[in-house]
Amino acid sequence: MRHIKNKDLLFRRIDNVEEGEDLVVVSLKDGQKCAHLVEPSLSTLDSLSVMNEYSCCSVTCYNTIQNFEFLIKNWDALVRFKRNFSISFVNPFSRSEKRWAIFPTTHDMVTERPALRRGLKILYDTVEETSEQELLKLLEKEK
């Protein structure tokens, strides 16, 4: 939530933020609504269906090898999902970068298909890899 508000500090376009359990809907002053889904593990494309009605949307997940492989395996479907769709891969405990993000449709327009996996792996490696179990242990320590 703080990340969404911080991104808007300069433009101040946010009118309202509605927080659900896994879905955050941001209403902008121009009437547009954007959905932000928190999905720690990407396992099925069905989870994206909750964002069908929104013009812009994003998913935030952990920077795990399983989520990376999901991205590669489902690349074509993610490219076709929506033009203004992004995926952020995060590891809040990373000692280097904390997150990397990709807009599949835009990235697909500027990349060569044979180099796709290698290019995405370079982005993936900018944030330390993690696992759900590792993150749960670290979160327990923080309490």
C-alpha positions as CSV (number, residue, x, y, z in Angstrom):
1,M,0.0,0.0,0.0
2,R,2.8,2.4,0.9
3,H,4.5,1.6,-2.4
4,I,1.4,2.6,-4.3
5,K,1.0,5.9,-2.5
6,N,4.7,6.7,-2.8
7,K,4.6,6.2,-6.5
8,D,1.9,9.0,-6.6
9,L,3.7,11.6,-4.5
10,L,4.8,13.6,-7.5
11,F,1.6,13.5,-9.6
12,R,-1.0,13.2,-6.9
13,R,-3.5,11.4,-9.1
14,I,-4.9,9.1,-6.5
15,D,-8.5,9.9,-5.3
16,N,-9.3,6.8,-3.3
17,V,-7.7,3.4,-2.3
18,E,-9.9,0.4,-1.4
19,E,-8.0,-2.4,0.3
20,G,-9.3,-6.0,0.0
21,E,-7.7,-9.1,1.3
22,D,-5.5,-9.6,-1.8
23,L,-6.7,-6.9,-4.2
24,V,-6.2,-3.2,-3.8
25,V,-8.2,-0.9,-6.1
26,V,-6.9,2.6,-6.7
27,S,-9.4,5.1,-8.0
28,L,-7.7,8.0,-9.9
29,K,-9.0,11.5,-10.1
30,D,-9.6,11.1,-13.9
31,G,-12.1,8.3,-13.1
32,Q,-9.8,5.4,-14.0
33,K,-9.5,2.5,-11.7
34,C,-6.4,0.3,-11.3
35,A,-6.2,-3.0,-9.6
36,H,-3.2,-4.3,-7.7
37,L,-3.2,-8.0,-6.8
38,V,-0.9,-9.5,-4.2
39,E,-0.3,-13.1,-5.1
40,P,2.8,-14.4,-3.4
41,S,2.9,-17.6,-5.6
42,L,1.9,-17.5,-9.2
43,S,0.4,-20.9,-10.0
44,T,-2.5,-20.2,-12.3
45,L,-3.7,-17.6,-14.8
46,D,-7.2,-17.8,-13.2
47,S,-6.1,-15.5,-10.4
48,L,-5.8,-12.7,-12.9
49,S,-9.5,-12.8,-13.7
50,V,-10.3,-10.6,-10.7
51,M,-8.7,-7.8,-12.6
52,N,-10.6,-8.2,-15.9
53,E,-12.8,-5.1,-15.4
54,Y,-9.9,-2.7,-14.7
55,S,-8.0,-0.7,-17.4
56,C,-4.7,-1.0,-15.7
57,C,-3.6,-3.7,-13.3
58,S,-0.6,-5.3,-11.6
59,V,0.5,-8.3,-9.7
60,T,3.0,-8.4,-6.9
61,C,4.7,-11.7,-6.1
62,Y,7.8,-13.1,-4.4
63,N,11.0,-13.3,-6.4
64,T,11.1,-17.1,-6.4
65,I,12.3,-19.4,-9.2
66,Q,8.8,-20.9,-9.3
67,N,7.3,-17.5,-10.1
68,F,10.0,-16.8,-12.6
69,E,9.3,-20.1,-14.4
70,F,5.6,-19.3,-14.3
71,L,6.4,-16.0,-16.1
72,I,8.4,-17.8,-18.8
73,K,5.8,-20.6,-19.2
74,N,2.8,-18.3,-19.5
75,W,4.6,-15.4,-21.3
76,D,2.2,-15.4,-24.4
77,A,-0.9,-15.3,-22.2
78,L,0.5,-12.5,-20.0
79,V,1.5,-10.5,-23.1
80,R,-2.1,-10.7,-24.3
81,F,-3.8,-10.1,-20.9
82,K,-3.8,-6.3,-20.9
83,R,-1.7,-3.5,-22.4
84,N,-1.3,-1.8,-19.0
85,F,-0.4,-4.8,-17.0
86,S,2.7,-5.3,-14.9
87,I,4.2,-7.9,-12.6
88,S,6.5,-6.9,-9.7
89,F,8.8,-9.6,-8.2
90,V,9.8,-8.7,-4.7
91,N,12.1,-9.8,-1.9
92,P,11.8,-7.2,1.0
93,F,14.9,-8.8,2.7
94,S,17.2,-8.7,-0.3
95,R,20.5,-7.0,0.4
96,S,20.6,-5.5,-3.1
97,E,17.5,-4.4,-5.0
98,K,14.2,-5.2,-3.4
99,R,12.1,-5.5,-6.5
100,W,12.0,-5.7,-10.3
101,A,9.0,-5.2,-12.5
102,I,8.0,-6.0,-16.1
103,F,5.2,-4.9,-18.4
104,P,4.9,-8.1,-20.6
105,T,3.2,-6.4,-23.5
106,T,5.7,-3.6,-23.8
107,H,8.7,-5.9,-23.1
108,D,7.5,-8.3,-25.8
109,M,7.5,-5.5,-28.4
110,V,11.1,-4.6,-27.8
111,T,12.7,-8.0,-27.1
112,E,13.8,-10.8,-29.5
113,R,12.0,-14.0,-28.6
114,P,15.2,-16.2,-28.6
115,A,16.7,-13.8,-26.0
116,L,13.6,-13.6,-23.8
117,R,14.6,-16.1,-21.1
118,R,18.1,-14.8,-20.8
119,G,17.0,-11.1,-20.6
120,L,14.3,-11.8,-18.0
121,K,16.8,-13.9,-16.0
122,I,19.2,-10.9,-15.9
123,L,16.3,-8.8,-14.4
124,Y,15.4,-11.6,-12.0
125,D,19.0,-11.8,-10.7
126,T,19.0,-8.1,-9.7
127,V,16.9,-9.1,-6.7
128,E,18.1,-11.9,-4.4
129,E,16.1,-15.1,-5.0
130,T,14.0,-16.2,-2.1
131,S,11.4,-18.8,-1.2
132,E,8.1,-18.6,0.6
133,Q,9.5,-20.7,3.5
134,E,12.5,-18.4,3.8
135,L,10.4,-15.3,3.8
136,L,8.0,-16.8,6.4
137,K,11.0,-17.5,8.7
138,L,12.3,-13.9,8.3
139,L,8.9,-12.5,9.0
140,E,8.6,-14.5,12.2
141,K,12.0,-13.2,13.4
142,E,10.7,-9.6,12.8
143,K,7.8,-10.1,15.1
